[in-house]
């Protein structure tokens, strides 16, 4: 029993020090940092381990999600890829039966149920299913919020017979440019239950939620002095045409002190895109907290 306790404690400490050493590990398009401590927001303030069911575990203060430090370069590469017409293609099969039991059988076979909506005033939907592994790769690459602003070429095929694979010579029923408008994820198992796609037309008007991303918090002077980044608006509802869809709003916090705010007018919003918020007087984000000097006084 003593050997088991020592092993569990060693693994817990190794995981904690690994997170502290890396600072920002890649996870679903964002990175995370675990801050230890109870009274302060300073990173890596260790607290005494707690005894849980005979095992010693260290308690974490909170987890702060930050953006990838190379997000600007990635967005530039994505813009160049889209401008060159290199849109990622996703294959989908038509399914003619809806229902919970049918969707469960599809998930067991490695397929994710999906819906394809049209952007007309009277939307029509088409029942589809896509490959789960390929879609998870897209989610890991962009993140659960950022992937909902990415455009894809959706190839719709007729469903093959049971036990058969798609023929290499098979031609799609249609190829449409789509946007992953909505994605449902199980809260307990973290399994993607279904994805809703919407057709994109250049002359159509879309309502999408664009995520707000920030530069690494470790480079913010206010955070280094004891504050933290308070995201009042983690995402902003935008009305935009089909040919101008913002992928994200990147905010540079490398020069913000405690008490500084970033308003909606400070964001780089593309031409033709309208942001809709309930209260424009509220900041998009702000650096909250007290500085160490003020706390000492």
C-alpha positions in Angstrom: 0.0 0.0 0.0 2.8 2.4 0.8 4.4 1.6 -2.5 1.2 2.5 -4.3 0.9 5.8 -2.5 4.4 6.7 -3.4 3.9 5.8 -7.0 0.6 7.8 -7.2 2.3 10.8 -5.5 5.2 10.6 -7.9 3.0 10.5 -11.0 1.0 13.5 -9.7 4.1 15.5 -9.1 5.5 14.6 -12.5 2.3 15.7 -14.2 2.2 19.0 -12.3 5.9 19.8 -13.0 5.4 18.8 -16.7 2.5 21.3 -17.0 4.6 24.0 -15.3 7.6 23.3 -17.5 5.7 23.4 -20.8 3.6 26.4 -19.7 1.3 26.0 -22.7 0.5 22.6 -24.1 -1.6 22.2 -27.2 -5.1 21.0 -26.6 -8.0 21.6 -29.1 -6.4 24.6 -30.6 -5.7 26.3 -27.3 -3.2 25.9 -24.6 -3.6 25.7 -20.9 -1.7 26.5 -17.7 -2.5 25.1 -14.3 -2.0 27.7 -11.5 -1.4 26.3 -8.0 -2.2 28.3 -4.9 -5.2 29.4 -2.9 -4.8 33.1 -2.0 -3.0 34.5 -5.1 -3.2 34.1 -8.9 0.5 33.8 -9.2 1.5 30.7 -11.2 2.9 27.6 -9.6 2.3 28.4 -5.9 2.2 24.9 -4.4 -0.1 24.0 -1.6 0.2 21.1 0.7 -1.1 17.8 -0.9 -4.5 16.5 0.2 -5.3 13.0 1.2 -8.1 11.5 -1.0 -8.9 7.8 -0.5 -5.5 7.1 0.8 -3.7 8.8 -2.1 -1.9 12.2 -1.9 -3.1 14.6 -4.6 -2.2 18.2 -5.2 -5.0 20.7 -5.6 -5.1 23.1 -8.5 -6.2 26.7 -8.2 -7.7 27.1 -11.6 -7.1 26.5 -15.3 -6.6 29.4 -17.7 -7.1 28.9 -21.4 -4.9 31.0 -23.6 -4.4 31.2 -27.4 -1.6 29.7 -29.4 1.5 32.0 -29.5 1.7 31.3 -33.2 -1.9 32.1 -33.9 -1.2 35.1 -36.1 1.1 33.0 -38.4 -1.4 30.2 -38.5 -4.2 32.6 -39.5 -2.0 34.1 -42.2 -1.3 30.6 -43.6 -5.0 29.7 -43.4 -5.9 32.9 -45.3 -3.4 32.1 -48.0 -4.7 28.6 -48.2 -8.3 29.8 -48.6 -7.2 32.4 -51.1 -5.5 29.7 -53.2 -8.7 27.6 -53.1 -7.2 24.9 -50.9 -10.2 24.2 -48.8 -10.4 21.0 -46.8 -12.7 18.4 -48.2 -15.0 16.2 -46.1 -16.8 13.2 -47.4 -20.3 12.6 -46.1 -22.8 9.8 -46.8 -26.6 10.2 -47.0 -28.6 8.5 -44.3 -32.3 7.9 -44.7 -33.2 6.9 -41.2 -33.2 9.3 -38.2 -33.5 8.5 -34.5 -31.5 7.9 -31.4 -30.9 4.2 -31.9 -29.8 4.7 -35.5 -27.4 7.5 -34.5 -26.0 5.3 -31.7 -25.2 2.5 -34.2 -23.5 5.0 -36.5 -21.3 6.2 -33.6 -20.3 2.7 -32.7 -19.1 2.2 -36.3 -16.9 5.3 -36.2 -19.4 7.6 -37.9 -20.8 10.9 -36.6 -24.3 11.9 -37.5 -24.6 15.3 -39.3 -27.2 17.6 -40.8 -26.9 19.9 -43.8 -29.1 23.0 -43.8 -29.7 25.5 -46.5 -29.4 29.2 -45.8 -32.8 30.0 -47.5 -35.6 31.5 -45.4 -37.3 28.1 -45.5 -34.3 25.9 -44.6 -34.3 22.3 -45.8 -32.2 19.7 -44.0 -30.4 16.6 -45.3 -29.4 13.7 -43.1 -25.7 12.8 -43.4 -22.9 11.0 -41.5 -19.2 11.7 -41.6 -16.0 10.0 -40.5 -15.5 10.6 -36.7 -11.7 10.4 -36.8 -11.3 12.9 -39.6 -13.6 15.4 -38.0 -11.8 15.0 -34.6 -8.6 16.0 -36.4 -10.2 19.2 -37.5 -11.4 19.9 -34.0 -8.0 19.3 -32.6 -6.4 21.5 -35.2 -8.6 24.6 -34.8 -10.3 24.1 -31.4 -14.0 23.6 -30.5 -14.9 27.3 -31.1 -12.5 28.1 -33.9 -13.6 25.1 -36.0 -17.2 26.6 -36.2 -15.9 29.5 -38.3 -13.9 27.3 -40.8 -15.2 26.7 -44.3 -15.2 23.2 -45.9 -16.0 21.5 -49.1 -18.6 18.8 -48.4 -18.8 15.9 -50.8 -22.1 14.2 -50.5 -22.2 10.5 -51.6 -25.0 8.0 -51.7 -24.7 5.5 -48.8 -22.9 2.3 -49.8 -24.4 -1.1 -49.1 -24.0 -2.7 -45.7 -20.4 -4.0 -45.3 -19.2 -2.4 -48.5 -16.8 0.5 -49.0 -17.1 3.5 -51.3 -15.8 2.8 -54.8 -12.8 4.9 -55.9 -14.7 5.7 -59.1 -17.8 6.9 -57.2 -19.0 10.4 -58.0 -20.5 12.7 -55.4 -24.1 13.6 -55.6 -23.1 17.2 -55.0 -20.2 19.3 -53.7 -21.1 22.2 -51.5 -19.2 24.9 -49.5 -20.3 24.6 -45.9 -19.7 26.0 -42.5 -19.9 23.9 -39.3 -22.6 26.0 -37.6 -23.1 23.9 -34.5 -21.5 20.9 -32.8 -23.0 18.9 -29.9 -20.5 17.3 -27.5 -21.4 15.0 -24.6 -20.5 16.7 -21.3 -19.4 13.4 -19.6 -17.7 11.4 -22.3 -16.6 14.4 -24.4 -17.8 12.5 -27.5 -19.0 14.5 -30.5 -22.6 13.5 -30.9 -23.5 15.4 -34.1 -22.5 18.3 -36.3 -24.7 20.7 -38.2 -23.5 22.2 -41.4 -25.0 25.1 -43.3 -24.6 25.9 -47.0 -22.6 29.0 -47.8 -23.4 31.4 -50.7 -21.5 34.5 -51.5 -24.6 36.6 -51.5 -26.1 35.0 -48.4 -26.0 36.7 -44.9 -24.9 34.5 -42.0 -25.0 34.9 -38.3 -22.0 33.3 -36.6 -20.3 33.5 -33.2 -16.7 34.5 -33.7 -14.3 33.5 -30.8 -12.1 36.1 -29.1 -8.5 34.9 -28.7 -5.7 36.5 -26.8 -1.9 36.4 -27.0 -0.2 34.4 -24.2 -1.1 35.7 -20.8 2.5 35.2 -19.5 3.5 38.1 -21.7 0.9 40.5 -20.2 2.5 42.9 -17.6 -0.8 43.1 -15.6 -1.0 39.3 -15.3 2.7 39.1 -14.2 1.9 41.6 -11.5 -0.9 39.5 -10.0 -3.9 40.2 -12.2 -5.7 37.9 -14.5 -7.4 38.2 -17.9 -11.2 38.5 -17.5 -12.9 37.6 -20.8 -16.2 39.4 -20.6 -17.1 38.4 -24.2 -15.5 35.0 -25.1 -17.3 35.2 -28.4 -19.1 37.8 -30.4 -22.1 37.4 -32.6 -21.4 38.7 -36.1 -23.6 39.2 -39.2 -21.5 38.9 -42.3 -21.8 37.9 -46.0 -20.7 34.4 -47.1 -17.5 35.6 -48.7 -16.3 37.5 -45.6 -16.4 35.3 -42.5 -13.9 36.2 -39.7 -12.3 33.2 -38.2 -11.4 34.9 -34.9 -10.6 38.2 -33.2 -7.1 38.2 -31.9 -6.4 40.6 -29.0 -2.8 41.6 -28.1 -2.6 41.9 -24.3 1.2 42.1 -24.2 1.0 45.8 -23.1 -2.0 45.8 -20.8 -1.7 46.7 -17.2 -4.2 45.9 -14.3 -7.4 47.9 -15.0 -6.9 48.2 -18.7 -9.9 47.3 -21.0 -10.3 46.3 -24.6 -13.5 47.6 -26.1 -15.4 46.4 -29.2 -14.2 49.4 -31.2 -10.6 48.3 -30.6 -11.1 45.0 -32.5 -10.0 44.6 -36.1 -13.4 43.9 -37.6 -13.3 43.3 -41.4 -15.3 45.5 -43.7 -18.9 44.3 -44.2 -19.0 42.5 -40.9 -21.4 43.8 -38.2 -20.9 42.9 -34.6 -24.1 42.5 -32.5 -23.7 42.7 -28.7 -26.3 43.4 -26.0 -24.4 46.2 -24.3 -21.7 48.0 -26.4 -20.4 49.8 -23.3 -19.2 46.5 -21.8 -15.5 45.6 -22.5 -14.5 42.6 -24.6 -11.9 41.8 -22.0 -10.1 43.5 -19.1 -7.2 42.8 -16.8 -8.8 42.4 -13.4 -7.2 42.1 -9.9 -4.8 44.0 -7.8 -1.1 44.5 -8.2 1.3 43.0 -5.7 2.3 46.4 -4.6 -1.2 47.5 -3.9 -2.0 44.3 -2.1 1.1 44.8 0.1 0.0 48.3 1.1 
